[in-house]
Amino acid sequence: MPVEFISATHTTNTTEATGPGRHGGFDVDYTRRFVRALDDGGFDWTLVAYSSAGVDAEQVAQFVVNNSERIKPMLAHRPGFVFPTRVAKALATLDRIGRGRLGLHIISGGNDAEQAREGDYLTKSQRYDRSEEFIQILRKVWTSTGPFDHEGEYYRFEDFATDIRPYGDTIPISVGGSSAEAYRVGGRQGDIFGLWGEPLKETAEQIAAVNAIADAAGRPRPRIWVSFRPIVAATDELAWAKAHQILGQVQRTIAATPAGARYPVPGDGRPANVGSQRLLDVAARGELHDRALWTPLVTATNAAGSSTALVGSYETVAKALLDYVDIGCELLSIRGYDPLNDAVDYARYVLPLVRQELARRPEATALAG
């Protein structure tokens, strides 16, 4: 399959660099402009994120479908809060509305406190076990031709049947994370596996770990999705000046943010999830890795989400993204600190460079022939 680009759906123009907004988490006009910019700019996917305090992700995914022609929402979902049979029907319905434009990103949850905000008190290991059972149920609902029963560790039901099916054969399912539990579930169940942007060596090691589990399970290896926060400009010098300006904005915003608010301050302690811990370890080893991977924003935000930047000219960042393609990444997630304007710049200057280089490669020529 071709290399694809993913953004992340911003429902306001606020980020770590700007602090809280004034639109209650959903500025409808801004979100519509953002989605249409992604659609027009040639992005393939857009993540619809999930958090306990955020807007309802399922309805935002519906909004994306209704306000676009081609881009596909990658809907984040936390198993445990909605029964899987209901989720399977809802997703199949949305996939039909979008004529096959839907993916599902399973978030098992790496933070006990965040899970408890919505009443989930399982351990991390139990949450991943539940996610695996949840995925298995979804796929059975989407493919079964008649009623079936299920009795598992976390879910039980009898004589379930539905008339609604996905637009195609199924809906692609993504699993993300950096823990052994995430590798296990992703390798055994995922069509896609999501990683935050680490240096090339560490990313290749994680890919190998997931692939080994998929191989042992006798199933196709998941496509790899890797996420960055690129900071780009016409020249390397301008991009680095912009990067340091953004870092200053983020530091000032976080300094003014009360502890426990959306973006934790560094003094709040080491994050519970393995992905954030790994990013902090990378940042502790140095600010710059490989061609353009920059880590001070990891430290500034205490690795609260995807926070490694690729810094440089359009050409430099395109080459850095291609470095990740070369180690097996097929989905490149890029979003910025000025979401709409950055998405327009990526679409205008970065995506074409990556796609032009890929089109020149021998394997692309062979596929075309």
C-alpha positions in Angstrom: 0.0 0.0 0.0 1.2 3.6 -0.6 2.6 5.8 2.1 -0.2 7.8 3.6 -0.3 11.1 5.6 -2.3 11.6 8.8 -3.2 14.8 10.6 -5.1 15.2 13.8 -8.4 17.0 13.9 -8.2 20.2 15.8 -11.6 21.5 17.0 -10.2 24.8 18.2 -7.0 26.7 17.2 -5.4 26.2 20.6 -2.3 24.1 21.3 0.3 23.8 24.0 1.7 27.0 22.6 -1.5 29.1 23.1 -3.2 27.7 26.1 -7.0 27.2 26.6 -9.4 28.5 24.0 -12.8 30.2 24.3 -15.0 27.9 22.3 -15.8 25.2 24.8 -13.6 22.7 23.1 -15.4 22.9 19.7 -15.3 25.9 17.4 -17.5 24.6 14.6 -16.4 27.1 11.9 -12.7 26.6 12.7 -13.1 22.8 12.6 -14.9 22.9 9.3 -12.1 25.1 7.8 -9.5 22.7 9.2 -11.1 19.6 7.8 -11.5 21.1 4.4 -7.9 22.2 4.4 -6.8 18.7 5.0 -9.2 17.4 2.4 -8.0 19.9 -0.2 -4.3 19.5 0.8 -4.1 15.8 0.1 -4.0 14.3 3.6 -5.3 10.7 3.7 -6.4 10.4 7.4 -7.1 12.7 10.3 -7.0 11.4 13.9 -10.0 12.2 16.0 -8.5 12.1 19.5 -10.2 11.0 22.7 -9.8 12.3 26.3 -12.1 12.2 29.3 -12.6 16.0 29.2 -12.7 16.4 25.4 -15.5 16.7 22.8 -17.3 13.4 21.9 -14.9 11.8 19.4 -17.6 9.8 17.6 -19.6 12.9 16.8 -16.4 14.8 15.6 -15.7 11.9 13.3 -19.2 12.2 11.9 -18.5 16.0 11.4 -15.3 15.1 9.5 -17.2 12.8 7.2 -20.0 15.3 6.6 -17.6 18.2 5.8 -15.1 16.4 3.5 -15.0 14.4 0.3 -12.0 12.1 0.7 -10.2 12.4 4.0 -10.8 9.5 6.4 -11.2 10.0 10.1 -9.2 7.7 12.4 -11.5 7.6 15.3 -9.9 7.0 18.7 -11.9 4.9 21.1 -11.3 3.6 24.7 -12.9 0.2 25.3 -14.7 -0.2 28.5 -17.2 2.7 28.5 -19.5 1.5 25.7 -20.6 -2.1 25.0 -18.8 -3.5 21.9 -22.0 -4.5 20.0 -23.2 -1.0 20.1 -19.8 0.4 19.0 -19.7 -2.1 16.1 -23.1 -0.9 14.8 -22.2 2.8 15.3 -18.9 2.4 13.4 -20.4 0.4 10.6 -23.1 3.0 10.2 -20.6 5.8 10.1 -18.4 3.9 7.7 -21.4 3.5 5.3 -22.2 7.2 5.6 -18.6 7.9 4.6 -18.5 5.1 2.0 -15.6 3.4 3.5 -13.9 6.4 5.0 -13.3 5.3 8.6 -10.5 3.8 10.7 -10.6 2.9 14.4 -7.8 3.6 16.8 -8.0 1.6 20.0 -6.7 3.3 23.2 -6.4 0.9 26.1 -5.2 3.6 28.4 -1.8 4.1 30.0 -2.8 6.3 32.9 -4.8 5.0 35.8 -6.0 8.4 36.9 -7.3 9.3 33.5 -9.2 6.0 33.2 -10.7 6.5 36.7 -12.2 9.8 35.6 -14.7 7.8 33.6 -15.1 5.0 36.0 -12.6 2.5 34.7 -10.6 0.9 37.5 -9.0 -2.1 35.7 -5.2 -2.5 35.8 -3.2 -1.7 32.7 -2.7 -5.4 31.9 -6.5 -6.0 32.2 -7.3 -3.0 30.0 -5.1 -4.4 27.2 -6.7 -7.9 27.6 -10.1 -6.2 27.4 -9.1 -4.3 24.3 -8.1 -7.6 22.6 -11.5 -9.1 23.4 -13.2 -5.9 22.3 -11.5 -6.0 18.9 -12.3 -9.7 18.4 -16.0 -8.9 19.1 -16.1 -6.0 16.6 -14.7 -8.1 13.8 -17.2 -10.9 14.5 -20.1 -8.5 14.5 -18.9 -7.0 11.2 -18.5 -10.5 9.5 -21.2 -12.7 11.1 -24.1 -13.7 8.9 -26.4 -14.7 11.7 -26.9 -14.5 15.5 -24.0 -15.5 17.8 -23.2 -15.7 21.5 -20.1 -14.5 23.3 -18.8 -15.3 26.7 -15.4 -13.9 27.5 -13.6 -12.4 30.4 -15.0 -8.9 30.0 -18.0 -9.3 27.8 -21.0 -11.6 27.6 -24.1 -11.6 25.4 -26.5 -14.0 23.7 -28.1 -14.3 20.3 -26.8 -11.0 18.9 -27.3 -10.1 15.3 -27.3 -6.9 13.2 -28.1 -5.9 9.7 -25.6 -3.1 9.5 -22.2 -3.9 8.0 -19.2 -1.7 7.1 -19.1 -0.3 3.6 -16.3 -2.6 2.6 -15.2 -5.9 4.1 -14.2 -4.4 7.4 -12.9 -1.2 9.1 -9.2 -1.0 9.7 -8.2 -1.2 13.3 -5.2 0.6 14.8 -3.5 -0.1 18.1 -1.0 2.2 19.6 1.5 2.3 22.4 5.1 1.5 23.5 4.6 -1.1 26.2 4.9 -4.9 26.0 1.1 -5.1 26.4 0.6 -2.7 23.4 3.0 -4.7 21.2 1.2 -7.9 22.2 -2.3 -6.6 21.3 -1.1 -4.7 18.3 0.8 -7.5 16.9 -2.0 -10.0 17.3 -4.9 -7.8 16.4 -3.9 -4.5 14.7 -4.1 -3.7 11.0 -2.1 -0.6 11.9 0.2 0.1 14.8 0.9 3.6 16.1 4.1 5.0 17.6 5.3 8.4 18.7 8.3 9.7 17.0 11.5 8.3 18.5 15.0 8.2 16.9 15.3 5.8 13.9 17.1 3.1 15.9 14.5 2.9 18.7 11.7 3.1 16.2 13.1 0.2 14.2 13.4 -1.8 17.4 9.8 -1.2 18.3 8.7 -2.1 14.8 10.6 -5.4 15.1 9.0 -6.2 18.4 5.5 -5.7 16.9 6.3 -7.7 13.8 7.7 -10.6 15.8 4.4 -10.9 17.6 2.5 -10.7 14.4 4.7 -13.4 12.8 4.3 -15.7 15.8 0.5 -15.3 15.6 0.6 -16.1 11.9 -1.1 -12.9 10.7 0.0 -10.0 8.5 2.3 -7.5 10.0 0.4 -4.2 10.9 1.2 -1.1 8.9 3.3 1.3 11.1 2.1 4.8 11.9 4.6 7.2 13.4 3.8 10.7 14.8 5.7 14.0 14.8 5.2 17.7 15.3 7.2 19.2 12.4 8.4 22.8 12.5 9.1 23.9 9.0 10.1 27.0 7.0 11.7 27.9 3.7 15.3 27.4 5.1 16.8 25.5 7.9 17.8 28.7 9.6 14.3 30.1 9.6 12.9 26.8 10.8 15.3 26.7 13.8 14.4 30.3 14.7 10.7 29.3 14.6 11.4 26.2 16.7 13.0 28.2 19.5 10.1 30.7 19.4 7.6 27.9 19.7 9.5 26.4 22.6 9.4 29.7 24.4 5.7 30.0 23.9 5.1 26.5 25.2 7.2 27.1 28.2 5.4 30.3 29.1 2.0 28.6 28.5 2.8 25.7 30.8 4.3 27.9 33.5 0.9 29.7 33.6 -1.1 26.4 33.6 -2.2 25.1 37.0 -1.0 21.7 38.0 -3.4 19.0 36.9 -4.7 20.9 33.9 -4.5 19.7 30.4 -0.7 20.0 29.9 1.2 18.8 32.9 4.1 20.9 34.1 7.5 19.1 34.5 7.4 19.1 38.3 4.2 17.0 38.3 6.3 13.8 38.2 7.2 11.2 35.6 4.2 10.1 33.4 2.7 6.7 34.0 2.5 5.6 30.3 5.5 3.9 28.8 5.4 6.0 25.6 5.9 9.3 27.5 8.6 7.7 29.6 10.5 6.6 26.5 10.3 10.1 25.0 11.7 11.7 28.1 14.5 9.2 28.1 15.3 10.1 24.5 15.2 13.8 25.4 17.6 13.2 28.3 20.2 11.8 25.9 20.2 14.9 23.8 18.3 17.6 22.0 18.9 16.6 18.4 18.8 13.1 17.0 19.3 11.7 13.5 18.6 14.2 10.7 16.1 16.6 12.4 14.4 15.0 15.5 14.3 17.7 18.2 13.3 16.9 21.8 13.1 20.1 24.0 9.4 20.2 23.5 9.2 16.7 25.0 10.8 18.0 28.2 8.8 21.2 28.2 5.4 19.3 28.1 6.6 16.4 30.2 5.9 14.2 27.1 2.2 14.9 27.3 1.4 13.2 24.0 3.2 13.3 20.7 5.8 15.9 21.3 8.9 15.2 19.2 9.5 17.8 16.5 11.1 17.4 13.1 12.8 20.8 12.5 14.1 22.1 9.2 13.4 23.4 5.7 10.7 21.7 3.7 13.3 19.6 2.0 15.0 18.6 5.3 11.8 17.5 6.9 10.7 15.6 3.8 14.0 13.8 3.9 13.6 13.0 7.6 10.1 11.6 7.0 11.6 9.4 4.2 14.1 8.1 6.7 11.2 6.7 8.6 9.6 5.3 5.5 12.9 3.5 4.8 12.7 1.6 8.2 9.1 0.5 7.6 6.7 3.3 8.5 3.9 3.6 6.0 1.7 6.2 7.7 3.2 9.5 8.6 1.4 11.6 11.2 2.2 15.3 11.2 0.6 18.2 13.0 1.9 21.5 14.2 1.6 24.2 16.9 -0.4 26.5 14.6 -2.7 23.7 13.4 -4.5 25.2 10.4 -1.6 27.2 9.0 0.8 24.4 9.6 -1.5 21.9 7.9 -1.6 24.2 4.8 2.2 24.5 4.8 2.7 20.7 5.1 0.2 20.1 2.2 1.8 22.8 0.0 5.5 22.1 0.6 6.2 18.8 2.4 3.7 16.2 1.2 4.5 16.8 -2.5 8.3 16.4 -1.8 7.8 13.1 -0.1 5.4 11.8 -2.7 7.6 12.9 -5.6 10.6 11.0 -4.1 8.6 7.9 -3.5 7.2 8.0 -7.0 10.8 8.0 -8.4 11.8 4.9 -6.4 12.2 1.6 -8.3 9.6 -0.2 -6.3 7.0 2.5 -7.2 7.9 2.0 -10.9 7.5 -1.7 -10.6 4.1 -1.4 -8.9 3.0 1.1 -11.6 4.1 -1.4 -14.3 
